[in-house]
Amino acid sequence: MTASLNNCLLKGTLSIAQSCAITFQGNASNNLQQDAFFFLDNWYQEDLGVMAVTPVTSSFCLAVSDGLASSHHSQHCSKAVVKAISLLWKDQQSICSDSIHQLINQATHSSKRHGAAATLAMVVGEVNSEGLVRATIIHVGDSRIYWLPKGATQWQCLTRDHNLLNELIDQQAQEQGCQANFPDYNREGMAGSLYSITECFALTTDNNSYLSSEAPESASRKIEVSSGDCIVVCTDGIHDLVPSHEWQPVSADIDLQDWLITLKDQVYDSDGNAYDNGTAILLRFD
């Protein structure tokens, strides 16, 4: 059973940020919602839903997971990813791709779900004794995290997709004896064969295989955020159809829920006409 999107605003609570999430099935050809997400204290998988704008009052975790459409059962893998994050978060354990991988594969999965796969993009924020926030970015696959520092007009993508195209860019740079520039990665446009995912979580029918199987390669980095900064965590059903330079500005007084609804409308109005599931979480620091 999935959780409903009924969060209410907390009254009279000092916050470090405000956050909101939106998810929709879109016009996916398989008629499935294979996105799932973790929002502050719980996981969700809904055909359509918009969270209430929620204050963030302490350390936080936000994550999206996108089931790969190559399997009609990948919604179970994305759900397993966010459920693992929920368990780790509630137990105050370290959340990394290895710990998520182990929890997923300790469970027994139906044989028909074998090989179902999913991505991950996650932000874990820690608040120190001086009130400064340091965010840890972790991702696997092509779900992404964007950062808009206060006063900036262009979103910065903080993640490099794990896909064939980016591997070819690395290979070409290596052959030329140099390093690829980060803007060379994550080329914009609707997905094609070169966008094939090279790293992901996957379900297995052997619940002992986590002892010997290999966790997906993940990327991690830390950033320090300040008042007025914004972060978006989203699946490729968002960024493939509406590149970040087309996103609306995020001002100090804009309603986060309205901003996400506008983004959803842009996805439906795009050339791709929402051909994929879409999930986005917006975080604005106070």
PLY file of the C-alpha trace (Angstrom):
ply
format ascii 1.0
element vertex 286
property float x
property float y
property float z
element edge 285
property int vertex1
property int vertex2
end_header
0.00 0.00 0.00
1.32 3.46 -0.84
1.09 6.46 1.42
-1.24 9.32 0.51
-0.08 12.88 -0.11
-1.78 14.55 2.83
1.06 16.33 4.67
-0.04 19.45 6.51
1.99 22.55 7.30
3.53 22.62 10.72
2.47 25.72 12.63
4.78 27.92 14.62
7.92 25.90 13.88
11.24 27.50 13.02
12.43 26.14 9.71
15.64 26.05 7.72
13.84 25.54 4.41
10.51 24.92 2.69
9.92 21.92 0.46
7.26 20.54 -1.84
6.96 17.56 -4.21
4.91 16.65 -7.26
4.52 13.32 -9.05
2.46 12.23 -12.05
2.12 9.19 -14.28
2.07 11.24 -17.45
1.32 9.61 -20.79
3.66 6.66 -20.25
3.05 4.07 -22.97
3.01 1.22 -20.43
0.30 2.96 -18.35
2.38 2.45 -15.21
3.71 4.80 -12.53
7.26 3.61 -12.04
8.51 6.67 -10.13
8.67 6.68 -6.34
10.05 9.20 -3.89
11.05 9.79 -0.28
9.97 13.10 1.24
11.39 14.04 4.66
9.90 11.20 6.69
8.02 8.82 4.40
7.98 7.21 0.96
5.34 7.60 -1.74
4.32 6.11 -5.07
1.27 7.81 -6.57
-0.23 8.23 -10.05
-0.75 11.92 -9.34
-0.14 14.01 -6.26
1.15 17.35 -4.98
2.46 17.71 -1.46
1.54 20.60 0.78
4.43 23.00 1.19
6.23 21.63 4.23
8.77 23.36 6.49
12.08 21.60 6.99
13.10 22.04 10.62
16.18 19.84 10.99
18.33 17.36 9.10
16.46 16.05 6.08
16.40 13.48 3.30
14.77 13.90 -0.12
15.00 11.30 -2.89
13.46 10.19 -6.17
13.74 6.77 -7.81
12.71 6.04 -11.40
11.89 2.49 -12.44
13.39 1.65 -15.83
10.65 1.06 -18.40
12.52 -1.93 -19.89
10.60 -4.01 -17.33
6.88 -3.84 -16.57
7.75 -4.53 -12.93
10.29 -1.76 -12.31
7.80 0.15 -10.14
8.56 -2.52 -7.54
12.28 -1.72 -7.70
11.81 2.05 -7.35
9.47 1.38 -4.42
12.07 -0.94 -2.85
14.69 1.82 -3.17
12.64 4.46 -1.34
11.42 1.94 1.27
15.06 1.08 1.99
15.85 4.78 2.38
12.89 5.12 4.76
14.14 2.27 6.95
17.69 3.61 7.03
16.50 7.14 7.79
14.20 6.09 10.63
16.96 3.95 12.14
19.38 6.88 11.82
21.76 4.76 9.78
24.11 5.98 7.09
22.37 6.12 3.73
24.53 5.23 0.74
24.09 3.13 -2.38
25.70 0.12 -0.69
23.31 0.15 2.29
20.30 0.63 0.00
21.52 -2.21 -2.23
21.89 -4.57 0.72
18.41 -3.86 2.10
16.80 -4.32 -1.33
18.50 -7.64 -1.88
17.91 -9.01 1.61
14.21 -9.11 0.75
12.61 -11.92 -1.25
11.18 -10.80 -4.58
8.84 -12.60 -6.95
10.63 -14.31 -9.84
8.63 -12.26 -12.36
10.21 -9.11 -10.90
13.75 -10.38 -11.39
15.81 -7.79 -13.24
13.45 -4.89 -12.55
15.67 -1.83 -12.16
15.58 1.75 -10.90
17.66 4.91 -10.53
18.23 7.19 -7.54
18.83 10.88 -6.87
19.03 11.85 -3.20
19.92 14.84 -1.04
20.72 14.37 2.64
21.07 17.62 4.58
22.82 17.99 7.91
22.59 21.05 10.16
25.58 21.82 12.37
25.60 23.56 15.74
25.96 26.95 14.04
22.91 26.37 11.89
24.87 25.88 8.67
23.53 23.27 6.25
25.75 20.85 4.37
24.05 18.72 1.74
25.32 15.35 0.52
24.32 14.52 -3.05
24.09 10.84 -4.04
22.87 9.49 -7.36
22.71 6.38 -9.53
21.51 6.47 -13.13
19.89 9.48 -14.81
17.68 11.01 -12.13
19.25 14.40 -11.39
19.84 17.09 -8.78
19.96 20.79 -9.65
21.15 23.70 -7.52
20.27 27.38 -7.87
22.43 29.54 -5.58
20.80 32.72 -4.31
20.96 35.46 -6.92
21.83 33.07 -9.76
19.70 32.87 -12.90
20.85 29.48 -14.22
20.39 26.15 -12.47
23.54 24.05 -12.04
23.22 20.30 -12.57
25.16 18.60 -9.76
24.98 15.05 -11.14
26.53 13.31 -14.14
24.16 10.74 -15.65
25.35 7.15 -15.65
24.64 6.50 -19.32
26.35 5.39 -22.51
26.63 8.89 -23.93
28.58 10.22 -20.97
30.86 7.16 -21.05
31.62 7.93 -24.70
32.39 11.55 -23.77
34.83 10.29 -21.11
36.40 7.87 -23.58
36.87 10.58 -26.19
38.43 12.94 -23.64
40.79 10.19 -22.49
41.86 9.49 -26.07
42.61 13.20 -26.46
44.63 13.22 -23.23
42.33 15.58 -21.37
39.35 15.62 -19.01
35.82 16.29 -20.17
34.29 19.54 -18.99
31.21 19.01 -16.83
28.95 21.00 -19.22
29.77 18.40 -21.89
27.76 15.83 -19.92
23.98 15.42 -19.66
23.21 16.73 -23.11
19.68 17.99 -23.35
16.93 16.45 -25.43
14.55 13.53 -25.37
16.10 10.16 -24.65
17.59 8.03 -27.42
19.73 4.90 -27.62
22.84 6.70 -26.36
20.98 7.55 -23.15
20.96 3.88 -22.10
21.54 3.59 -18.35
24.82 1.97 -17.28
24.25 1.94 -13.50
21.06 1.13 -11.57
19.59 -0.84 -8.69
18.01 -4.18 -9.65
15.83 -6.79 -7.98
17.02 -10.38 -7.64
15.18 -13.54 -6.63
18.08 -14.78 -4.49
17.80 -13.10 -1.09
21.34 -14.14 -0.20
22.92 -12.62 -3.29
23.58 -9.28 -1.60
26.52 -10.95 0.14
28.36 -11.39 -3.15
26.60 -9.24 -5.77
27.95 -5.85 -6.66
26.16 -2.65 -5.70
25.72 -0.10 -8.49
28.37 2.52 -8.94
27.20 5.75 -7.39
28.47 9.31 -7.35
28.53 11.50 -4.25
29.52 15.06 -3.45
28.93 17.63 -0.71
27.81 21.24 -1.03
27.21 23.96 1.54
23.93 25.77 1.04
22.87 29.22 2.15
19.65 31.12 2.70
17.92 31.74 -0.62
19.47 28.73 -2.38
17.16 26.24 -4.09
17.53 22.54 -4.97
15.47 20.39 -7.33
15.60 16.58 -7.25
13.86 15.04 -10.27
13.47 12.05 -12.59
14.22 12.16 -16.31
10.53 12.58 -17.10
11.11 16.17 -15.96
14.55 17.19 -17.21
14.41 15.36 -20.56
11.26 17.23 -21.60
11.79 20.61 -19.90
15.50 21.55 -19.67
16.44 23.55 -16.60
16.98 26.78 -18.56
13.23 26.71 -19.30
12.21 26.44 -15.63
10.47 29.41 -14.07
12.49 31.61 -11.65
12.19 30.81 -7.95
11.78 33.99 -5.96
11.63 34.32 -2.18
7.86 34.77 -2.23
6.82 32.31 -4.92
4.54 29.45 -3.86
6.51 26.21 -4.24
3.39 24.21 -5.02
2.44 26.61 -7.83
5.98 26.42 -9.20
5.85 22.62 -9.41
2.38 22.63 -10.99
3.69 25.03 -13.63
6.61 22.68 -14.25
4.20 19.77 -14.69
2.18 21.81 -17.18
5.39 22.55 -19.10
6.10 18.81 -19.30
2.65 18.16 -20.78
3.02 21.11 -23.20
6.47 19.97 -24.37
7.18 18.20 -27.67
7.36 14.95 -25.70
3.85 15.48 -24.28
4.73 13.87 -20.92
5.68 10.54 -22.50
7.21 9.43 -19.19
6.41 9.53 -15.49
7.58 12.71 -13.79
8.56 13.44 -10.19
10.20 16.59 -8.82
11.00 17.83 -5.31
11.72 21.54 -4.81
13.61 22.79 -1.75
14.11 26.49 -0.97
16.31 27.48 1.98
14.97 30.20 4.30
0 1
1 2
2 3
3 4
4 5
5 6
6 7
7 8
8 9
9 10
10 11
11 12
12 13
13 14
14 15
15 16
16 17
17 18
18 19
19 20
20 21
21 22
22 23
23 24
24 25
25 26
26 27
27 28
28 29
29 30
30 31
31 32
32 33
33 34
34 35
35 36
36 37
37 38
38 39
39 40
40 41
41 42
42 43
43 44
44 45
45 46
46 47
47 48
48 49
49 50
50 51
51 52
52 53
53 54
54 55
55 56
56 57
57 58
58 59
59 60
60 61
61 62
62 63
63 64
64 65
65 66
66 67
67 68
68 69
69 70
70 71
71 72
72 73
73 74
74 75
75 76
76 77
77 78
78 79
79 80
80 81
81 82
82 83
83 84
84 85
85 86
86 87
87 88
88 89
89 90
90 91
91 92
92 93
93 94
94 95
95 96
96 97
97 98
98 99
99 100
100 101
101 102
102 103
103 104
104 105
105 106
106 107
107 108
108 109
109 110
110 111
111 112
112 113
113 114
114 115
115 116
116 117
117 118
118 119
119 120
120 121
121 122
122 123
123 124
124 125
125 126
126 127
127 128
128 129
129 130
130 131
131 132
132 133
133 134
134 135
135 136
136 137
137 138
138 139
139 140
140 141
141 142
142 143
143 144
144 145
145 146
146 147
147 148
148 149
149 150
150 151
151 152
152 153
153 154
154 155
155 156
156 157
157 158
158 159
159 160
160 161
161 162
162 163
163 164
164 165
165 166
166 167
167 168
168 169
169 170
170 171
171 172
172 173
173 174
174 175
175 176
176 177
177 178
178 179
179 180
180 181
181 182
182 183
183 184
184 185
185 186
186 187
187 188
188 189
189 190
190 191
191 192
192 193
193 194
194 195
195 196
196 197
197 198
198 199
199 200
200 201
201 202
202 203
203 204
204 205
205 206
206 207
207 208
208 209
209 210
210 211
211 212
212 213
213 214
214 215
215 216
216 217
217 218
218 219
219 220
220 221
221 222
222 223
223 224
224 225
225 226
226 227
227 228
228 229
229 230
230 231
231 232
232 233
233 234
234 235
235 236
236 237
237 238
238 239
239 240
240 241
241 242
242 243
243 244
244 245
245 246
246 247
247 248
248 249
249 250
250 251
251 252
252 253
253 254
254 255
255 256
256 257
257 258
258 259
259 260
260 261
261 262
262 263
263 264
264 265
265 266
266 267
267 268
268 269
269 270
270 271
271 272
272 273
273 274
274 275
275 276
276 277
277 278
278 279
279 280
280 281
281 282
282 283
283 284
284 285
